[in-house]
Amino acid sequence: MSAPQMTSDASTKKRHSLPDITMKTMFAITFGYCGVNMAFSLQTSQMSRIFQTLGADPSKLGFFFILPPLIGMIIQPILGRFSDGHWSPRFGRRMPILLWAAPLAAIVMVLLPNSGSFGFGYGSLTALCFGAAAIVLMDLSNNACMQPFRMIIGDMVNEKQKDQAWSWQQSFSNLGGVLANLCPFLLTGLGIANIDKKGVVPMSVRLSFYIAAAVLLATSIYTILSVKEYDPKTYAQYHNFEYEEKKPQKSYWTLLKEAPSTFWQVAVIQFFAYFGVQYLWTYTTGAIAQNVWHTADSSSAGFQAAGNWYGILTFVQSIVGIIYGFLVLSRTSQYKRKFWYRIGLLCGGLGMIWTAFTHNQYALIGSFTLIGICFLTMHAEPFAIFTTETDGANDGAYMGLFNIFICLPQIIASVSSFAIFPLVGRSMPTMLLIGGISWLIGAALMDIIKSQKPESNEA
């Protein structure tokens, strides 16, 4: 697949003169996210289950959930800034990251669910530390896999196609979530053991991680072989900045000082969005077990059934996101991004509050339908809004720095949980209620975003 040819006056055009990409290219830069999110979905939906199976105290789960966002907050700005200034003639600017990140992620995905299989003992410090170390490595490699897919949209997609690209990418991301979260449920239905001896993660979960590792490798290889990035001179011309072979890179501090206003405005909304997400990921399995199966015993069949049902609910969430992304967000006007962002957070807030109060297993399908709309929206619209005004010369760095404002609220939410969880009587449903309110606050604050309208696509 070759990059589009430059026209003679390309250097005089503004950034919106990036050429339209073909549907083949659109597919290539978005489909690979399926494998990345298959890994992330298993991590987020099964991590609480894994650590409680290993013997972690539910009141201390926040410690483990601090690790993924902390790693993401560190690694993504580094990778973004590094790849902005480096170019491989064979693989490009962003794809070399996948060459090492995908194999590492696959290896760690095999290790993580086996944290209880090495004879360390139920509740032992060694087992929990091994699991924590695996989480660190898994999140490092998963973040490294994720970043190239985000950056390539800013590199190659113009404003006219940006909504479609972000929506497609997140819809394929949701497809990965579908595959990931169905696995434990389907494998159990096929007769794979869903319980094991105390302190050992069930085979249904372990095998799901193995399958996800294989899919991540396959989709990453497809993307690496299919995507042809613009060479540095062409990239500079399309993004309207002067090409310098050894251009000095700006410091992170300088980049933050020069960041467009929408970068900071969207970051405020993201704080409340991801504060809520962290409590959804941390407490949903326990809340469902408490409300529906009436158990808090992580070794019980009821708790493991709740974990499987959460997988089905995230399947519903992902299917809704796929449909919503392809049929709604990918067709919306670029001038309505704030409107759809608000609608998404409103749906998510109501859905999480519904989850906190319902005791009916099947009523949860309705709440996760709303959460599915929210998840697709909050992973597409914020990037479409702020990347409209970023400097093409530093898009990778800005994408990485923006990730800080995705990760930081997760860390704050986890640390806060150490005080909040005991105050609410160790009630996991109440923690979901707090998360839902956080999403509603984000929706209420949407008018602080004062984005400039994208210019016409005509030169």
N, C-alpha and C positions, 0 to 999 in steps of 0.2 A: 504494500500500500504506500503510495508516494504522496508527499505533501503537495498541496496546490501550488502552482507556479505563481511567482510574483508578477504584478503588473508594473509598468515603468513608473507610475506615479504613486506607488504604494507608500513610499517613505513620506509623502506629503499628507497622507490621510491620518485621521485620528484612530483611536483604538477600535471604534466600532466598525472599522473597515476590515477586520478579520473576516476571511471568506467563510461562506457557509460550508460546513463539513457534510460529507455524504452520510447516508444512513448506515452504511457499513462501518464508517469511522465512528459514528455516534454509538453504535453497538459495541465496538471494540473498546472504547474508553469508559463505558458504563457497565457492561456485563461482568467484568472481572470483579466488581464489588460484591457480587453474589457470594464468592468464596470467602472474601474478607469478613462479611457479616455473618456467614455461617459459623465462623470461629468466634466472633464477638457474641453472637446470640447464645451459643452454648455456654460461653463464659458467664454472661450476665444472668441467664435463666437458671443455670445449674450451680453457680458458685456458692450461693447460700446453702443449697442442698448438700453440696460436697463437704463444706466445712462443718456443717452441723452433723453430718454423718461421721466425720472424723472426730467429733466430740467437742467442737467449739461452743462456748457459752453464747447463746443468742444475744445477750447484752453486749458482747464483745465483737459482734460481726462487723461493726463499723471499722475496726482495725484493718480487716482484710479488704474491705471495700475502699479504703483510702489508697491502696497500692495502685490499682489501674489508672485512676485519673492523675495521680502523682507522676507516674511514668509517662503518660501521654503529654502532660504539661511540660515535661523536660525534653522528650525526644522529638516531638513534632516541630517546634521552632528550630531546633538544630538541623533536622533533615531538610526543612524548607529553605533555610538560609544557605545551607551547603549546596543543595541542588540548584539553587538560583545561579550560582557562580561556577558550576562545573558542567562539562559536556563530554559525553562519550560518543565518538563518531559512529560506533556500531549500535549502541543501545539508546542514546539520547540523554536527556537531562534528568528525567524522573524515573525511567524504567530500571536503571541500575540498582536502585534501592530495592526493588522487588527481587532481584537476583539473589540477594542474601537473606532478605527478610522472610520470604515465603518458606524456604526450607527450614529455617530456624523455628518459625511458627509451627510448622507441622511436627517437628520433633517435640516441642514443648507441649503441644496438644496431646501427644501420646503420654507424656509424663504426668501431667496435672491430675487426671482422674485416677491415676495409680498411686496417689499419695498415701492411701491407706492399705496398699497391697504389699508393702515391703516389711511388714512385721514390726512397725514402730510402736503399735499399741494404741487403743482407743483413747483419745484425749491427750495423748503424749505431746510434749513440746516438740519433739523431733518430727512427728507426723505433721503438726501444724506449721512448723517452720519450713519443712520440705514443700508443703502445699503453697505457702506464702512465696517462697523462692520461685516456684513454678509459675505462679500468677504474675510475678514481676517480669520474668522472661517472656511469658506469653503475651503480656500486654505491650512490652517493648517491641516484640516482633509484629504483633497485630497492628500497632500504631504505625510501624514502618511500612507495612503492607497497605494500610489505609491511605497514607499521605499522598503517594503518587497519583492515586485515582482522583483525589480532590484537586490537586494542583493542575492536572492535565486539562481539566475543564477551563480553568482560568487561562491556561496557555493557548488553547486551540479553539474555544467556542466563543462566538460573538454574542452580542446582547439579544439578537433576535432568536437565537437557538438556546440561550442559556437556561431558560425555564424548563425547556424540554430535556436538556442534558441533566440538570440536577434532579428532575423528577424521574427520568429513566434510571439514573444511577441509584436513587433511593428505592425505586420499585424493584430493581434487581437485587438491591441490598435486602429488601423484604423477602424476596424469593429465597435468598440464603437463609433468612430467619425461618421461613416455612420449613425448609429441608432440615435445618438444625433442630427445631423444636418439636417436629413430628417424630424424629428418630427414636427418642426414649420410649414414647408411647407405642409406636409401631413395632419396635423390637420386642417390647414386652408382650404385645399381642401375638407375635410370632413365636413366643415361647422362651425368649431370652430372659434370664433371671432379673427381676427388678428389686430383689432384696439380696443381701449377702450377710456374712457374719458381721458382728458389731465392729464398727470402725472401718469397714471396707466399702468403697463405692460400688454400687451394683453394676453388673456386666452390661446392662442395657445403657447405662450412662457412659461407661468406658468405651463401648463399641461405637456409640454416637460420636465421641470425640475422634476416634480413629477415622471414621467416614468423613467427618468435617475436614480433617487434615488432608486427606486425599483430594477432596474437592477444591480446597484452597490452593494446593499445588497446581492442579490442572487448570483452574481459571487464571491463575497468575501467569503460567506459561503461555496460555492463549493470548493474554494481553501483551506480554513482552514481545511475542512474535508478530502480533498484528498491528501494533501502534508504531507509526513513524512520526516522530516529533520533528518540529521545525528546527532547522539548524540555527545557531546563535544569531547570524546576520538577518535571516528571514524573520526570526522571532522578534528581534529588535525593531525591524521595519513595521511589522504588523502591530506592534504595541507602541509604536511612536516614541521610541527613545533612541538616543545615539549609541550605536554599537561600539564597544571598546573591548579589544581582545583580552586585556587584563584589567578590567574595571574594578577599582577598590569597592568592597562591599560596605554598606552602612552598618553601624552597630545596631543592636536591638533597641537601645535607648533612643537613637536617632529615628529609627523606624517608628517607634511608638509615638514620638513627638510629632512626626509628620503624618501619622495615620489619618485617613479621612474621618470626618465626623461620624459617618454611619458605622464605622468600626466600633466606636465607643458606645453609640446609642444601641446598636444591636447587642453588644456585650452585656448591657444592663438587663435586657429581656432574657438573654441566655442564662444569666445568673439564676433567675427564678425558674426557668424551664428545666435546667439541669439539677437544681436543688431538688425539684420534685422527682425527676428521673431516678436519682440515687435512692430515694426511699421506695420507689416502685421496685427497683431491682433487689433491694436488700430485704424487704419485708413481705413481698407478695406471697411467696410460698408459705411462710409461717402464718400469714393472715388467713389464707385459704384453708390451711390445715385447722386453724383455730375456729373459723366461722362455719366451715362446711363439714369437716371430718371430726371436729371437736377433740383435737389432740395437739399437744405440744411436744410429744415424744418423737425425736428425730429418727429413732430406730424402728418406729411402728410402721405397719403396713399403711395406715391411714396417712401418715406424713408423706411416705413415698408416693402414695396415690395422689396426694395434693401436688407434689412436685411434677408428676406426669401431667396432671390436669393443667397446671400452669404452662407446661409445654404446649398443650393444645390451645390454650388461650393466647399464647404468643403466636401460634399458628394463625389463629383468627385475626390477631392484630396485624400480622404480616400480609395476609391475603387482602384485608381491607386496604392496607397501605399500597399494595400493588395496583389494585383497581382504582383507588383514589389518585395515585400518582399518574397512571397512564391516561385515565379518562377525565380527570379534573385539573390537577395542577399543571400538567404538561401542555394544556390547552389555554391556560389563563393569560391575561394581558400582563406585560411586564410592569404596568403601572398599578397593578392590584396586589402586589406582593405583601404589603402590610396587612391588607384586608384578609387575605388567606392565612397569613401567619396568626392573626388574632383568632380567626375561626378555629384553627388547629388547636391552640392552647385552651380555648374555651371547651372544646370537645374533650380534650385530655383531662382537664380539671374535673369536669363532671363525671367522666368515666372512672377516674381514680377514687373519687368520693363514693361513687356507686359501689365500687369494689370493696371499699372499707365497711359498708353497711350491709351488703347482701349476704344471706346465708343459704342461698340457692345456687347450686353448682352451675346450672344452665343459665341462670340470669347473668352470670359473669360474662357470658358470650356478648351480651349487649354492651357491657361496660368496656370490654376490650375492643369492640368495634369502634367506639369513640376514641379510645387510646390509640388505635391504629391510625386514625386520621391525624391525630396529634403528632405521632412519631414521624410519619412521612413528612409532614409540614415542617416540623422543627429541625429536620435534617436537610431540608432543601431551601426553603425561603430565606433563612438568615444568610446563607452563603451567596445566594443570588442577589440579595440586597447590598451587602457590603462590598462584594467584589466588583460591583458596577463602578466604584470610585477608587479602586486601588491602583497603584502604579504597576504597570506590567513588568517593570524591571525587577520588582521585589514581591511578586505574587506568592511565591512559595513561602517566603519568610512571613508574610502577612497571614497566610493560611495557617502556618504553624503557630504564630503568636495568637491568632484568634482562638486556637484550640485551648489556650490557657484559660479563656473565659468559658470554656465548656468543662474543663477539668477542675478549676478552682472551686466552683460551687459544689461539685461532688465531694471534694475534700472537706469543705466547710460543713456540708450536710452530714458527712460521716462523723466528723469531730463533734458536731452539735448533738448527734444522736446519743453520745455518752451521757449527756445531761438530760436530753428530752425523753429518751426511752424510759428511764426510771420514773420521771415525773408523770408520765401517762400510764403508770402501772404496768410497764413492760407489755403494753398492748400493741401488737403489730398492726391491727386494723386502724388504730388511732394514728400510727405513723403514716399510713397511707392517706388518711384524711388530711394530715399536715402537708403531704406532698401534693395532693390535689388542690389545696388552697394556694400553694405556691404557684402552680400553673395558672390559676385564675388571676393572681396578682400580675403575672407576666402579661396576660391578655389585656388587663386593665391599663397597663403602662405603655401600650403599643404606640400611642401618639407621640412619644418622645422621639421616635425615629423620624428624622426630617430628611429623607433621602431625596437626592436630585433625580428628576425624571431622566431616564436614558434618552440619549439623542436618537434621532432617526437613523435607520440603518443605511440610508442613502449618503453617499459621500458628498 
